[in-house]
Amino acid sequence: MVGDPTSFDMLGTPTCGKGEPNQGIRVGHASPACVFADVDVFGGEE
């Protein structure tokens, strides 16, 4: 299931974590909310 435009949001972090001193630039990606079922994460090993 994928959300509609009302669930669309920009998610990420306020800094890119590169450079010395740290660069203060917002990075992230925008996407709607999604629901997944039966997905193995990291290979699904127990």
MIVOFI-388432 format. One record per atom (N, C-alpha, C, O, CB): residue number from 1; residue in one letter; atom name; x, y, z. Coordinates in nm, 2 decimals. Last residue first. Glycine has a CB too. Layout:
// residues N
REC   k r  a     c1     c2     c3
REC NUM A CA      X      Y      Z
...
END
This chain:
// residues 46
REC   k r  a     c1     c2     c3
REC  46 E  N   1.76  -1.60   1.12
REC  46 E CA   1.72  -1.60   1.26
REC  46 E  C   1.83  -1.65   1.35
REC  46 E  O   1.82  -1.66   1.47
REC  46 E CB   1.60  -1.68   1.28
REC  45 E  N   1.77  -1.39   0.83
REC  45 E CA   1.82  -1.50   0.91
REC  45 E  C   1.78  -1.49   1.05
REC  45 E  O   1.77  -1.38   1.11
REC  45 E CB   1.98  -1.51   0.90
REC  44 G  N   1.69  -1.20   0.65
REC  44 G CA   1.59  -1.27   0.72
REC  44 G  C   1.64  -1.39   0.80
REC  44 G  O   1.56  -1.47   0.84
REC  44 G CB   1.49  -1.32   0.63
REC  43 G  N   1.85  -1.02   0.50
REC  43 G CA   1.85  -1.16   0.47
REC  43 G  C   1.75  -1.24   0.54
REC  43 G  O   1.73  -1.36   0.50
REC  43 G CB   1.98  -1.21   0.49
REC  42 F  N   1.78  -0.76   0.61
REC  42 F CA   1.91  -0.82   0.63
REC  42 F  C   1.92  -0.97   0.60
REC  42 F  O   1.98  -1.04   0.68
REC  42 F CB   1.97  -0.78   0.77
REC  41 V  N   1.44  -0.85   0.62
REC  41 V CA   1.54  -0.74   0.64
REC  41 V  C   1.67  -0.80   0.67
REC  41 V  O   1.68  -0.89   0.76
REC  41 V CB   1.50  -0.64   0.75
REC  40 D  N   1.19  -0.96   0.42
REC  40 D CA   1.31  -1.00   0.50
REC  40 D  C   1.40  -0.89   0.50
REC  40 D  O   1.44  -0.83   0.40
REC  40 D CB   1.37  -1.13   0.44
REC  39 V  N   0.85  -0.90   0.43
REC  39 V CA   0.98  -0.85   0.37
REC  39 V  C   1.09  -0.89   0.47
REC  39 V  O   1.08  -0.86   0.59
REC  39 V CB   0.98  -0.69   0.36
REC  38 D  N   0.57  -0.93   0.47
REC  38 D CA   0.65  -1.04   0.43
REC  38 D  C   0.78  -1.00   0.36
REC  38 D  O   0.82  -1.05   0.26
REC  38 D CB   0.58  -1.13   0.34
REC  37 A  N   0.46  -0.60   0.35
REC  37 A CA   0.43  -0.73   0.43
REC  37 A  C   0.53  -0.83   0.38
REC  37 A  O   0.56  -0.83   0.26
REC  37 A CB   0.28  -0.77   0.42
REC  36 F  N   0.45  -0.25   0.39
REC  36 F CA   0.50  -0.37   0.32
REC  36 F  C   0.48  -0.49   0.41
REC  36 F  O   0.47  -0.48   0.54
REC  36 F CB   0.66  -0.35   0.29
REC  35 V  N   0.33   0.07   0.32
REC  35 V CA   0.32  -0.05   0.41
REC  35 V  C   0.36  -0.17   0.33
REC  35 V  O   0.32  -0.19   0.21
REC  35 V CB   0.17  -0.06   0.46
REC  34 C  N   0.44   0.41   0.32
REC  34 C CA   0.42   0.29   0.25
REC  34 C  C   0.40   0.17   0.35
REC  34 C  O   0.46   0.18   0.46
REC  34 C CB   0.53   0.26   0.15
REC  33 A  N   0.39   0.76   0.27
REC  33 A CA   0.40   0.65   0.36
REC  33 A  C   0.37   0.52   0.29
REC  33 A  O   0.28   0.52   0.20
REC  33 A CB   0.29   0.67   0.48
REC  32 P  N   0.58   0.91   0.00
REC  32 P CA   0.46   0.89   0.08
REC  32 P  C   0.48   0.77   0.17
REC  32 P  O   0.57   0.70   0.16
REC  32 P CB   0.34   0.86  -0.02
REC  31 S  N   0.89   1.10   0.02
REC  31 S CA   0.81   0.99  -0.02
REC  31 S  C   0.68   0.98   0.06
REC  31 S  O   0.67   1.04   0.16
REC  31 S CB   0.89   0.86  -0.01
REC  30 A  N   1.20   1.26  -0.02
REC  30 A CA   1.06   1.27   0.00
REC  30 A  C   0.99   1.15  -0.05
REC  30 A  O   1.02   1.10  -0.16
REC  30 A CB   1.00   1.40  -0.06
REC  29 H  N   1.51   1.25   0.15
REC  29 H CA   1.43   1.22   0.04
REC  29 H  C   1.28   1.23   0.08
REC  29 H  O   1.25   1.21   0.19
REC  29 H CB   1.46   1.08  -0.02
REC  28 G  N   1.80   1.44   0.26
REC  28 G CA   1.69   1.35   0.28
REC  28 G  C   1.62   1.32   0.15
REC  28 G  O   1.67   1.35   0.04
REC  28 G CB   1.59   1.40   0.38
REC  27 V  N   1.98   1.70   0.43
REC  27 V CA   1.97   1.59   0.33
REC  27 V  C   1.86   1.50   0.36
REC  27 V  O   1.82   1.48   0.48
REC  27 V CB   2.11   1.51   0.32
REC  26 R  N   2.08   2.03   0.49
REC  26 R CA   1.97   1.92   0.51
REC  26 R  C   1.98   1.82   0.39
REC  26 R  O   1.98   1.86   0.28
REC  26 R CB   1.83   1.99   0.52
REC  25 I  N   2.39   2.12   0.60
REC  25 I CA   2.30   2.12   0.49
REC  25 I  C   2.20   2.00   0.51
REC  25 I  O   2.25   1.89   0.54
REC  25 I CB   2.38   2.11   0.35
REC  24 G  N   2.65   2.22   0.74
REC  24 G CA   2.51   2.22   0.79
REC  24 G  C   2.42   2.23   0.67
REC  24 G  O   2.36   2.34   0.65
REC  24 G CB   2.49   2.34   0.88
REC  23 Q  N   2.94   2.03   0.77
REC  23 Q CA   2.86   2.11   0.68
REC  23 Q  C   2.71   2.10   0.72
REC  23 Q  O   2.65   1.99   0.73
REC  23 Q CB   2.87   2.06   0.53
REC  22 N  N   3.18   2.04   1.02
REC  22 N CA   3.07   1.98   0.97
REC  22 N  C   2.99   2.07   0.88
REC  22 N  O   2.97   2.19   0.92
REC  22 N CB   2.98   1.92   1.08
REC  21 P  N   3.51   2.19   0.93
REC  21 P CA   3.40   2.15   1.02
REC  21 P  C   3.28   2.10   0.95
REC  21 P  O   3.27   2.11   0.82
REC  21 P CB   3.36   2.28   1.10
REC  20 E  N   3.51   1.91   0.75
REC  20 E CA   3.56   1.95   0.88
REC  20 E  C   3.59   2.10   0.88
REC  20 E  O   3.69   2.14   0.81
REC  20 E CB   3.69   1.87   0.92
REC  19 G  N   3.28   1.68   0.59
REC  19 G CA   3.36   1.80   0.61
REC  19 G  C   3.41   1.82   0.75
REC  19 G  O   3.36   1.76   0.84
REC  19 G CB   3.28   1.91   0.56
REC  18 K  N   2.94   1.55   0.64
REC  18 K CA   3.07   1.55   0.57
REC  18 K  C   3.15   1.68   0.61
REC  18 K  O   3.09   1.78   0.65
REC  18 K CB   3.05   1.55   0.42
REC  17 G  N   2.69   1.55   0.74
REC  17 G CA   2.79   1.47   0.81
REC  17 G  C   2.92   1.47   0.74
REC  17 G  O   3.01   1.39   0.78
REC  17 G CB   2.74   1.33   0.83
REC  16 C  N   2.47   1.69   0.66
REC  16 C CA   2.51   1.58   0.57
REC  16 C  C   2.63   1.50   0.64
REC  16 C  O   2.66   1.39   0.59
REC  16 C CB   2.56   1.64   0.44
REC  15 T  N   2.20   1.76   0.89
REC  15 T CA   2.33   1.78   0.84
REC  15 T  C   2.38   1.66   0.76
REC  15 T  O   2.33   1.55   0.78
REC  15 T CB   2.43   1.80   0.96
REC  14 P  N   1.93   1.69   0.95
REC  14 P CA   1.96   1.83   0.93
REC  14 P  C   2.11   1.85   0.88
REC  14 P  O   2.13   1.96   0.84
REC  14 P CB   1.94   1.90   1.05
REC  13 T  N   1.79   1.41   0.76
REC  13 T CA   1.87   1.46   0.87
REC  13 T  C   1.91   1.61   0.85
REC  13 T  O   1.93   1.64   0.73
REC  13 T CB   2.00   1.37   0.89
REC  12 G  N   1.46   1.30   0.67
REC  12 G CA   1.61   1.30   0.65
REC  12 G  C   1.68   1.35   0.78
REC  12 G  O   1.63   1.32   0.89
REC  12 G CB   1.65   1.38   0.54
REC  11 L  N   1.17   1.35   0.47
REC  11 L CA   1.24   1.29   0.59
REC  11 L  C   1.39   1.29   0.56
REC  11 L  O   1.43   1.27   0.45
REC  11 L CB   1.18   1.15   0.62
REC  10 M  N   0.89   1.50   0.37
REC  10 M CA   1.03   1.51   0.35
REC  10 M  C   1.10   1.46   0.48
REC  10 M  O   1.08   1.52   0.59
REC  10 M CB   1.08   1.65   0.31
REC   9 D  N   0.58   1.33   0.28
REC   9 D CA   0.66   1.40   0.37
REC   9 D  C   0.81   1.40   0.33
REC   9 D  O   0.86   1.30   0.27
REC   9 D CB   0.64   1.35   0.52
REC   8 F  N   0.25   1.24   0.21
REC   8 F CA   0.38   1.27   0.15
REC   8 F  C   0.46   1.36   0.25
REC   8 F  O   0.40   1.46   0.30
REC   8 F CB   0.36   1.35   0.01
REC   7 S  N  -0.01   1.20   0.27
REC   7 S CA   0.09   1.13   0.36
REC   7 S  C   0.23   1.16   0.31
REC   7 S  O   0.33   1.11   0.37
REC   7 S CB   0.06   0.98   0.36
REC   6 T  N  -0.16   1.33   0.08
REC   6 T CA  -0.17   1.38   0.22
REC   6 T  C  -0.07   1.31   0.31
REC   6 T  O  -0.04   1.37   0.42
REC   6 T CB  -0.31   1.36   0.28
REC   5 P  N  -0.12   1.19  -0.16
REC   5 P CA  -0.05   1.31  -0.14
REC   5 P  C  -0.06   1.37   0.01
REC   5 P  O   0.03   1.44   0.05
REC   5 P CB  -0.10   1.42  -0.23
REC   4 D  N  -0.14   0.85  -0.02
REC   4 D CA  -0.18   0.95  -0.12
REC   4 D  C  -0.10   1.08  -0.09
REC   4 D  O  -0.02   1.08   0.00
REC   4 D CB  -0.33   0.97  -0.11
REC   3 G  N   0.07   0.55   0.03
REC   3 G CA  -0.02   0.66   0.07
REC   3 G  C  -0.05   0.76  -0.05
REC   3 G  O   0.01   0.75  -0.15
REC   3 G CB   0.04   0.74   0.18
REC   2 V  N   0.05   0.22  -0.08
REC   2 V CA   0.12   0.35  -0.09
REC   2 V  C   0.03   0.46  -0.06
REC   2 V  O  -0.09   0.46  -0.11
REC   2 V CB   0.19   0.37  -0.22
REC   1 M  N   0.08  -0.12   0.00
REC   1 M CA   0.00   0.00   0.00
REC   1 M  C   0.09   0.12   0.00
REC   1 M  O   0.19   0.13   0.07
REC   1 M CB  -0.10   0.00   0.12
END
